[in-house]
Protein backbone atom coordinates (compact mmCIF):
# COMPACT_ATOMS: atom_id res chain seq x y z
CA UNK A 1 0.00 0.00 0.00
CA UNK A 2 1.29 3.48 -0.87
CA UNK A 3 1.68 5.67 2.21
CA UNK A 4 0.96 9.41 2.21
CA UNK A 5 4.69 10.12 2.49
CA UNK A 6 5.51 7.86 -0.44
CA UNK A 7 2.75 9.44 -2.52
CA UNK A 8 4.07 12.93 -1.70
CA UNK A 9 7.59 11.93 -2.76
CA UNK A 10 6.27 10.53 -6.03
CA UNK A 11 4.71 13.85 -7.02
CA UNK A 12 8.13 14.83 -8.31
CA UNK A 13 9.29 11.34 -9.33
CA UNK A 14 11.21 10.85 -12.58
CA UNK A 15 9.38 7.61 -13.44
CA UNK A 16 6.03 9.38 -13.28
CA UNK A 17 7.30 12.18 -15.51
CA UNK A 18 8.45 9.64 -18.07
CA UNK A 19 5.09 7.83 -17.97
CA UNK A 20 3.26 11.12 -18.62
CA UNK A 21 5.62 12.12 -21.46
CA UNK A 22 5.22 8.69 -23.07
CA UNK A 23 1.44 8.78 -22.73
CA UNK A 24 1.35 5.56 -20.74
CA UNK A 25 -2.44 5.47 -20.40
CA UNK A 26 -2.53 1.96 -18.94
CA UNK A 27 -0.21 2.96 -16.12
CA UNK A 28 -2.00 6.26 -15.48
CA UNK A 29 -5.36 4.48 -15.25
CA UNK A 30 -3.93 1.98 -12.75
CA UNK A 31 -2.12 4.53 -10.55
CA UNK A 32 -4.25 7.17 -8.74
CA UNK A 33 -1.25 9.39 -7.89
CA UNK A 34 -0.08 9.44 -11.50
CA UNK A 35 -3.62 9.97 -12.78
CA UNK A 36 -4.11 12.98 -10.48
CA UNK A 37 -0.81 14.47 -11.56
CA UNK A 38 -1.74 14.15 -15.23
CA UNK A 39 -5.24 15.52 -14.56
CA UNK A 40 -3.79 18.58 -12.81
CA UNK A 41 -1.72 19.27 -15.92
CA UNK A 42 -4.83 19.08 -18.06
CA UNK A 43 -6.55 21.55 -15.73
CA UNK A 44 -3.55 23.91 -16.02
CA UNK A 45 -3.69 23.63 -19.81
CA UNK A 46 -7.44 24.37 -19.78
CA UNK A 47 -6.79 27.53 -17.75
CA UNK A 48 -4.27 28.67 -20.36
CA UNK A 49 -6.71 28.01 -23.18
CA UNK A 50 -9.63 29.71 -21.38
CA UNK A 51 -8.08 32.13 -18.88
CA UNK A 52 -11.44 33.71 -18.09
CA UNK A 53 -12.63 30.58 -16.30
CA UNK A 54 -11.36 28.88 -13.15
CA UNK A 55 -11.19 25.28 -14.39
CA UNK A 56 -11.40 22.27 -12.11
CA UNK A 57 -11.31 18.50 -12.48
CA UNK A 58 -15.12 18.29 -12.45
CA UNK A 59 -15.32 20.73 -15.37
CA UNK A 60 -12.97 18.59 -17.45
CA UNK A 61 -14.92 15.46 -16.49
CA UNK A 62 -18.12 17.10 -17.75
CA UNK A 63 -16.49 18.14 -21.03
CA UNK A 64 -14.93 14.72 -21.59
CA UNK A 65 -18.20 12.97 -20.76
CA UNK A 66 -19.99 14.89 -23.52
CA UNK A 67 -17.06 14.62 -25.93
CA UNK A 68 -16.81 10.83 -25.55
CA UNK A 69 -20.51 10.35 -26.22
CA UNK A 70 -20.37 12.62 -29.27
CA UNK A 71 -22.80 15.38 -30.31
CA UNK A 72 -26.39 14.84 -31.34
CA UNK A 73 -27.33 15.99 -34.82
CA UNK A 74 -29.61 18.66 -33.35
CA UNK A 75 -26.90 20.02 -31.02
CA UNK A 76 -28.97 19.55 -27.85
CA UNK A 77 -26.89 18.40 -24.87
CA UNK A 78 -28.07 15.24 -23.11
CA UNK A 79 -26.38 14.94 -19.71
CA UNK A 80 -26.56 12.52 -16.82
CA UNK A 81 -28.60 13.58 -13.82
CA UNK A 82 -25.48 13.90 -11.65
CA UNK A 83 -24.60 17.07 -13.59
CA UNK A 84 -28.05 18.65 -13.09
CA UNK A 85 -27.34 20.47 -9.83
CA UNK A 86 -24.02 21.85 -11.07
CA UNK A 87 -25.43 23.21 -14.32
CA UNK A 88 -28.47 24.58 -12.53
CA UNK A 89 -26.24 26.33 -9.99
CA UNK A 90 -24.25 27.92 -12.84
CA UNK A 91 -27.41 29.03 -14.64
CA UNK A 92 -28.87 30.51 -11.46
CA UNK A 93 -25.63 32.40 -10.79
CA UNK A 94 -25.65 33.83 -14.34
CA UNK A 95 -29.25 34.89 -13.91
CA UNK A 96 -28.46 36.52 -10.59
CA UNK A 97 -25.51 38.40 -12.06
CA UNK A 98 -26.96 39.51 -15.42
CA UNK A 99 -30.70 39.33 -14.83
CA UNK A 100 -31.33 36.83 -17.64
CA UNK A 101 -34.48 34.74 -17.21
CA UNK A 102 -34.36 30.96 -17.32
CA UNK A 103 -36.69 28.08 -16.69
CA UNK A 104 -36.44 24.53 -15.39
CA UNK A 105 -38.93 21.83 -16.29
CA UNK A 106 -38.93 18.33 -14.79
CA UNK A 107 -41.02 15.59 -16.40
CA UNK A 108 -41.61 12.60 -14.15
CA UNK A 109 -42.43 9.47 -16.15
CA UNK A 110 -44.64 6.67 -14.91
CA UNK A 111 -42.61 3.89 -13.29
CA UNK A 112 -43.70 1.12 -15.61
CA UNK A 113 -42.14 2.90 -18.58
CA UNK A 114 -38.77 3.79 -17.08
CA UNK A 115 -36.54 1.39 -19.00
CA UNK A 116 -38.37 0.66 -22.23
CA UNK A 117 -39.51 4.16 -23.08
CA UNK A 118 -36.78 6.47 -21.78
CA UNK A 119 -34.70 6.74 -24.96
CA UNK A 120 -37.77 7.41 -27.13
CA UNK A 121 -39.01 9.92 -24.56
CA UNK A 122 -35.71 11.83 -24.71
CA UNK A 123 -35.79 11.95 -28.51
CA UNK A 124 -39.34 13.28 -28.41
CA UNK A 125 -38.60 15.83 -25.68
CA UNK A 126 -35.65 17.42 -27.49
CA UNK A 127 -37.48 17.94 -30.76
CA UNK A 128 -38.66 21.41 -29.73
CA UNK A 129 -35.52 22.50 -27.88
CA UNK A 130 -32.77 24.94 -28.81
CA UNK A 131 -29.01 24.32 -28.94
CA UNK A 132 -28.58 26.29 -25.72
CA UNK A 133 -31.03 24.07 -23.81
CA UNK A 134 -29.82 21.19 -21.65
CA UNK A 135 -31.53 17.87 -21.00
CA UNK A 136 -30.77 15.76 -17.92
CA UNK A 137 -31.83 12.17 -17.38
CA UNK A 138 -32.24 10.98 -13.82
CA UNK A 139 -34.13 7.79 -12.92
CA UNK A 140 -37.71 8.36 -14.14
CA UNK A 141 -37.19 12.04 -14.79
CA UNK A 142 -36.27 14.18 -17.75
CA UNK A 143 -35.16 17.62 -16.58
CA UNK A 144 -34.79 20.59 -18.93
CA UNK A 145 -32.72 23.67 -18.13
CA UNK A 146 -33.78 26.43 -20.51
CA UNK A 147 -31.55 29.54 -20.55
CA UNK A 148 -33.23 32.84 -21.48
CA UNK A 149 -36.65 31.23 -21.44
CA UNK A 150 -39.40 33.64 -20.45
CA UNK A 151 -42.27 32.63 -18.20
CA UNK A 152 -44.96 33.08 -20.87
CA UNK A 153 -43.17 30.61 -23.19
CA UNK A 154 -42.87 27.78 -20.67
CA UNK A 155 -46.45 26.45 -20.58
CA UNK A 156 -46.75 26.24 -24.40
CA UNK A 157 -43.40 24.42 -24.52
CA UNK A 158 -44.49 21.95 -21.83
CA UNK A 159 -47.73 21.27 -23.72
CA UNK A 160 -45.82 20.66 -26.97
CA UNK A 161 -43.32 18.31 -25.30
CA UNK A 162 -46.15 16.36 -23.63
CA UNK A 163 -47.89 16.03 -27.00
CA UNK A 164 -44.64 14.85 -28.62
CA UNK A 165 -44.10 12.30 -25.86
CA UNK A 166 -47.62 10.97 -26.27
CA UNK A 167 -47.29 10.85 -30.06
CA UNK A 168 -43.93 9.08 -29.94
CA UNK A 169 -44.86 6.58 -27.24
CA UNK A 170 -48.53 6.03 -28.10
CA UNK A 171 -49.81 7.04 -24.67
CA UNK A 172 -49.38 9.65 -21.98
CA UNK A 173 -46.41 8.44 -19.92
CA UNK A 174 -45.97 11.67 -17.95
CA UNK A 175 -46.95 11.28 -14.32
CA UNK A 176 -46.19 14.85 -13.28
CA UNK A 177 -44.57 18.08 -14.55
CA UNK A 178 -42.86 20.64 -12.31
CA UNK A 179 -41.74 24.03 -13.58
CA UNK A 180 -39.67 26.86 -12.16
CA UNK A 181 -39.29 30.21 -13.90
CA UNK A 182 -36.63 32.65 -12.75
CA UNK A 183 -36.39 35.34 -11.65
CA UNK A 184 -39.13 34.63 -9.14
CA UNK A 185 -39.47 36.84 -6.04
CA UNK A 186 -41.01 33.92 -4.16
CA UNK A 187 -37.92 31.78 -4.76
CA UNK A 188 -35.20 34.39 -4.54
CA UNK A 189 -31.66 33.11 -4.03
CA UNK A 190 -29.62 30.46 -5.83
CA UNK A 191 -29.80 28.13 -2.81
CA UNK A 192 -33.59 28.14 -3.02
CA UNK A 193 -33.41 27.09 -6.68
CA UNK A 194 -31.18 24.18 -5.72
CA UNK A 195 -33.56 23.22 -2.90
CA UNK A 196 -36.41 23.16 -5.41
CA UNK A 197 -34.34 20.93 -7.69
CA UNK A 198 -33.59 18.54 -4.83
CA UNK A 199 -37.31 18.18 -4.17
CA UNK A 200 -37.94 17.26 -7.80
CA UNK A 201 -35.23 14.59 -7.86
CA UNK A 202 -36.46 12.70 -4.79
SULKA-V937860 format. One line per field, one symbol per residue. ss: DSSP state (H for helix, E for strand, - for the rest). phi: phi as a letter, one per 40 degrees, with the letter a starting at -180 (. if undefined). Layout:
ss: ???
phi: ???
This chain:
ss: ---HHHHHHH---HHHHHHHH---HHHHHH-HHHHHHHHHHHHHHHHHH-------HHHHHHHHHHHHH-------EEEEHHHHHHHHHHHHHHHHHH---EEEEEEEE-HHHHHHHHHHHHHHHHHH-----EEEEE--EEEEEEE---HHHHHHHHHHHHHHHHHHH----EEEEEEEEE-------HHHHHHHHHHHH-
phi: .ccccccccccbccccccccccgccdccccbdcccccccccccccccccbccbccbcccccccccccccgccccgccbbcdccdcccccccccccccbgccabbbbcbccdcbdccbcccccdcccdbcccccbbbbafcbbbbbbcfccdcccdcccccccccccccbgacbccabbbbbbcbdccgcdcccccccdcccc
